[in-house]
Amino acid sequence: MKVKVATYNIHKGVTGIRGRPRIHEVRLALNAIDADIVFLQEVQDRNERLVRHANYPVGTQLEYLAAKLYDHRAYGKNAVYPHGHHGNAILSRHTIGQFTNHDVSDHALEKRGMLHAVAQVPAPRGKVHDVHLICVHFGLINRSRLRQASFLIDFVEREIPPEAPVIIAGDFNDWQRRVDTLLRGRLGVREVAVEALNGTKRRSVLDRILPWRGGRDAQASVARTFPSFAPWLTLDRIYVRGFRVLSMQVPKGISWARRSDHAPLIAELEMR
């Protein structure tokens, strides 16, 4: 069974400086990505200021993004303010049986969450596999990220059966790749960029200027997603267990830079 997944920080569906809506462009992006499961960060599911703009969609951002594209969705509210709230979300073409949001905030100034959902993915011979989906958005401070990664690891070890397939995706803000080392070392998960490029030597000028530590990890640096107008950092990641990585891509260009400050990371997987 093949599954196409993507992770995308949509920057609340607004432009960075003036805060003008661009949720329509984000929906076009999801159409172009055409993934079976999408992990979203910074979904501003309610904003009373944005609804005043002409042509702003009726209902919530998540309802608008999912309409006619995804029948199943999960949302975890992380940050709440007087005019609205935002958080992580998962859109899926496969049934989501249950989902829970966990507060992993490390301090009052950064509200962060970890959204866990279980999708029922069809398999050969009429079977259905429960695939655990975890969408995260980690903090900007290194110590916070490491504590949040430890929470994630403890959760997976405690709550998810060791033989169950798992997809962990999101904005890790882990430009130093310390969380990456922790996750791969303790959970035994595979990072899609490394797996997709294993055995190749696709290295750019940036890779030679800022080589990543860890030998093979240099291959993952082609998956740069931030900032979208000139990708420099590999902040967005997808980790898998129980899947084979078939391909990985990061769409780039002016049209994608206009949609968010992050570019999406897309991977095609095959269940083992």
Number of C-alpha atoms within 10 A of each C-alpha: 11 17 16 18 23 27 27 27 25 24 22 25 24 22 17 12 6 7 13 12 21 18 25 17 18 22 19 14 21 17 13 10 17 15 22 17 21 28 29 27 26 21 26 26 22 19 17 10 10 18 15 9 10 8 9 15 16 9 11 14 21 20 15 17 21 18 11 9 17 19 14 17 21 21 23 24 22 24 19 13 9 7 10 14 18 23 25 28 28 26 25 22 18 17 17 22 12 11 18 13 21 16 15 23 20 17 10 7 9 16 19 23 24 27 25 24 23 20 23 19 19 15 12 8 6 6 9 12 15 17 20 22 23 26 28 31 27 28 25 13 12 16 11 17 22 19 17 25 21 16 15 20 15 14 12 17 13 10 8 14 11 13 8 12 18 22 20 23 26 28 24 23 21 21 18 14 16 14 21 20 12 15 19 14 11 12 17 12 19 22 22 27 28 21 19 20 20 14 10 10 10 13 14 14 8 12 16 10 8 12 16 17 11 9 8 16 19 21 23 22 22 21 25 25 27 22 16 24 18 16 20 18 20 23 25 26 27 25 24 23 21 18 21 17 24 16 16 21 17 17 17 17 12 10 13 19 18 17 24 27 22 27 30 30 29 25 20 20 21 14 17 11
